[in-house]
């Protein structure tokens, strides 16, 4: 028998054993509630990556208990309604307010009838009406915590500089990072007017960095893996760039110098599209990288519970540790890239062209 045929037979046998193992575990999960099947791991993965109205430290799957604390729910539905998420009992019960019924389903709040039925459309998504949700969720708590932490860190750094030329304590860790953002990101990309934008660049760098590091903790904080958050950060950069743009910046967008008039008309929509794709690239780059890292780490951890043997578990644990170390590097790298691109876009908007000809096509000798 040829070697490749033997290999195919062994591979097929391994596939059958894994399938039987998963089927047996799915049957066991239905009765015990353990997270040790593909379905259970997928649900746990989605729960970890999504925002939540609860701050849960850990859960006991067998007892169905969650250890943490509920967060305030703030909704607007014909009036302001405020209550704690504990009334939902993790989505198991309805909340009745002023004759209306609300259900927590997949981390979102829907209006239902007294039976709590969620209706679906042809696309498979719920069609129930949703009230305006202004709740303080887990991601909001994380951002508020990071904002307070950053204020305290930079306040301490400023106090250190008032008393001495060389900071001490934890400020010594911040100083090289601040200098790096100034000398290697702001100055080369923005130019002489960099000081005006240093506060924004420092804020966005440390804000993203600390949130990325929090995402590596077991608390299930996935702020920068939420596309709404990265959209907000990208919009701030977009607004700053547009309000900082000088006449040369706008001229290059709407009436490109140095080209024939018909080409200017063709280039104008292309330049406008390019202006809009810059924040889109910032949003997707940060979101996709952080989300992908969390998915890989949680999937590898899930495989440990699926296979549950002395060969696979250490192997997947080693892979998880290796990917986590890479994620630590990615946390710094994505904060750096977002700040660098923001500085680059700002620099393109404030760049002066007085030393160039009025029209790039003028005063150029034709040979």
N, C-alpha and C positions, 0 to 999 in steps of 0.2 A: 504494500500500500504506500502511495506517495506521501511525502511529509506534509504537503499542503492539505491533503485530504484528512490526515490525522488531526491537523490543527483545526480544520473546520468542524470536525466531529467534537473535539474538546470544547471549542467555542460554543457550539450549539448546546452541548450538555450543560455548560456553565450558565447559558442563558435560561435554560429550562429550570435549573436549580434556583436561580435568582427569582424567576417568575413565581415558582412554587412558594419560595420564602416570603415574597411580598404578598401573595394571596393569603397565606396563612396569617401573616401579621395584620392584614386588613380585617380579617375576621376577628382576630384578637382585639384590635383597636376598637371595633364596634362595641365590644363588651366591657373593656377595661378603660377606654379613654386615653390610652397611651399614645404618644406621638412617635410612632415607629413605622409608618408607611409613607409612601409617596404622597398620598392625599393629606395625611396629617402634617407632614413636613411642609407641604405647599401652603397649607392654611397657616401654619406657624410662621412661615416666611413672610406671607402677606401681612399677618398681624404685626410682625416686627418692623416692616418697612413703612407701614401706613401710619398716619397721624392718629391720635387717640384722645378721647375725652377722659381717659384715666392715666395716671402715672403709675404703672405696675412695675414693681421690682422683680417679682418672679411669680409663677403660677404652679399650682399642684394639679396636674391633669387628671389624676385618678380621683381626687376629691372634688375637683371642679372649683377650687378656691383660688382667689387672686389676692396677692399681698401688695398693697400700695395705697393710693388715696385717689378719690374722685376729684375732678376739676369742675370749675363753674361752667354751666351751660347758659349762654346768652343768645336768645333767638328773638327775631322780630316777625310776628305774624298777626297783623292787626293791632299791634301793641308790643311793648317790651316784656319779655318773659325771662326770668332768671331763676335757676335752681341748680342743684348739684347733680352731676352725672350718676351718682349712686342710685337715683330713682329709676334709672334704666336697668339696674342690676346686670350690667354687661350685655345689654340687648335682650334680656330674657323677659322683661316686663314693659308695658306701655306706660306713658306718662300722660295723664289727663289734665288739661289746663283750659278753663273757660269753655268747656264742651268740646274741645279739640283733642285728638289723640296723636301722640308722637312716638315714633319707634326709632331706636338706634340700630342701624343696619349697616354693617361693613364700615363703621366709623363715620357714617353720615346719618343725619336726622331727617326722617320722612314723616309726612302727615298720613295717617291711616284712619280706618274706621275703628269701631270698638273691638273688632276681631283682630286687628293688627296685621292685615293681609298686605303684602307687598306685591304689586302688579308689575308685570314686565311687558315691554314692547317687543316688536319684531327683532330688534337688534340685541335683545337679551338684557337690556338695562332697565332698572326700575323706572316706572312712569309716574309714581306718586309725587304729589306736590311737595316741594322742600321749602321750609321757611328760611329766611335770611339768617345765617349762622355766624355770630360774632363771638363764639365761645373761646375761652382761654384753654387751648389744647396743650398737649405735651410739647409740641414744637414751639408754641408761643412761650411756654414756661422756659424752655431751653434758651430761646433768644433773649428773653428778659434777663435770665441768669448770666448769659454771656455779656450782655450790655452792662450790667452792674459790675461784673468782674473786670471788664475792660476799663470802665471808669475808675475803679479802685487802683488798677495797675498803673494807668497813666497819670493818675493823680499822685500816686506815690513816686513815680519817676520824676514828675515836675517838681515835687517837694525836695527830692534829692538834689536836683540841679540848682535849686535855690540856695541850698546849704553848702554844697561842695561841687567841685568840677567833675569828680568821678563818683558815680552812684554806687551804692552798696546794697547788699541783700539781693532780693529777686530782681531789682531794677537792673542789675548787671546782666541778667539774661535778656531783658527787653532792649537794652541799649544797642547791642550789635544788630538786632533785627531791625530796629528803627533806622540805624545808619545804613543798613543794607538796602532798605526800601528807598531811602533818600538818594544814596550814591549810585546804586545799580539799576534802579527802576525809574525814579522820578526825573533825576537830572538828565540821563542820556536820552530819554524819550520825550520829555516836555520842554527842556531847555531852561533858559533863564527865569521863566515864570513858574518854575516848579513849586515854589513855596506856597503859592495860592492853593494848590491841590494836594499838599502833603497830608492835611487832616483827613481828607476823603480816602486817599490811598492807604494810609495807616489804618483807618477804621475798617475798610473793606478787607484788607489783608489779614488783620488779627481776628476779625469777625468770622471770616470763612475758615481760617486755620483752627480756631478753638472749636467751632461747630463740627468741623471734620474730625477732630480728635475726640469729641464727645460721641460722634457716631461710631467710634471703635469700642466704646464701652458696652457692657451687657444690658444697659437700660433701654435699648431699642430706640434711641434718638436718631432720627434720620432726617435732619432739617435740610441739609444741602442735597439730599436725595429726593427732595420734594420740588417738583418743577415750578410750583407757584412761588417758592422762596427764591429760586435762581432767576425766575422772571422778574421779581421785584428788584433784585440786585442789578440785573442787566438794565432795567428801565432807569434806575438811578444813574448809571453810567451814561446811558443814552441821553438823558435830559441834561446832564452836566456838559457833555460833548456839544450838544446843539446850542446851548446857551453860551458856551465859550467860543463857538466858531466865529472867526473874523470874516471880513469881506472876501479874502482870498479863498477861504474854505468854501463859502457859498458859491463863489464864482466858478470854482472847479467842479461843483456839483451841477449847477444849472446852466452854465455857459462856459464850457471848457475852453480855456485860451489855447491858441496855437494850432487850431484845427479848422477846417472849412465849416461854414455855417450849416450845411446839411448834416455833417458829421456831429456837430454840436447838438442838433435836435435829436439825433439817434442816441448820443451818449447820455443825454439828460436823464431819461428814465432808467438807464442802466446804473448811473451814479446814485440816483435816488434809491433804487433797489439795494445797491451796495451799502448805503447809509443805514437801511433797515435791517440788513442781514448781519451787521456787526453785533448788535445786542442779542440777536437770535443765536449767533455762534457762541457768545458768552454764556447764555442760558443753557444751551444744550451741552456744551463741553463740561461744565461743572456738574450738571444734573446726571448726565450719562456716566461719567467716570465714577462718581460717588455711589450711584445706584448699582452699577455693575459690580463694584467691589463688595458692597453689602450682600448682594445676591450670591456671589461666589462663596463668601465666607459662611453665610448661613446655610447654603446648599451642602457644603462640605461637612458642616456640623450635623446636618440632617442625615447624611449618609452613615454617620457613626451609629445613629439610632436605628437606621434601617437594617444594616448588616449585623451589628451586634456580635462580632466575633473577635478573637484575639489577634487576628492578622489585619483585618480591614480597619478596626478602630484606631490602633496606633498609626497606621498609614494615613488615614484621613485626618487624624489629629495633627500629624506632622505637616500635611498639606495646608491645613487651616492656619497653623502657626506661621508657616512660610508666607502665605497670602496676607496674613495680618501684618507681618513686617513690611511687605510691599505696600499695603494700604497706609501704613504709617508714613512712608515716603510719599505716596500719592496725596495724602492730606496736606503736606507742605507744598508739594508741586502744584496742586490745583489752586491753592491760595496764591502762590507766586504767579501762575499763568493768568489768573483772572485780574490780578493787580497790574501785571505787565501789560496785558492787552488794553486795560482801561487807560493806563498812562500813555500807551501808544496812540490810541484813538484821540485822547485829549491833545497830545502833541501835534497830531495831524490837523486838529481844528484851530490851534493857536499859532501854528507856524507862520512866520512872516516871510514875505517874498519881495521885499523892497530891493534886494540885491539882484533880482532877476529882471529880465526885460518885461515891459508891460504886457506883452503878449509873447508867449514862448516861441512864436514863429517870426517875431520881428528881429531886425538887426542881425539876422543870420545870413551870411553871404551864401549865395547860390553858386555852386561850382558847375 
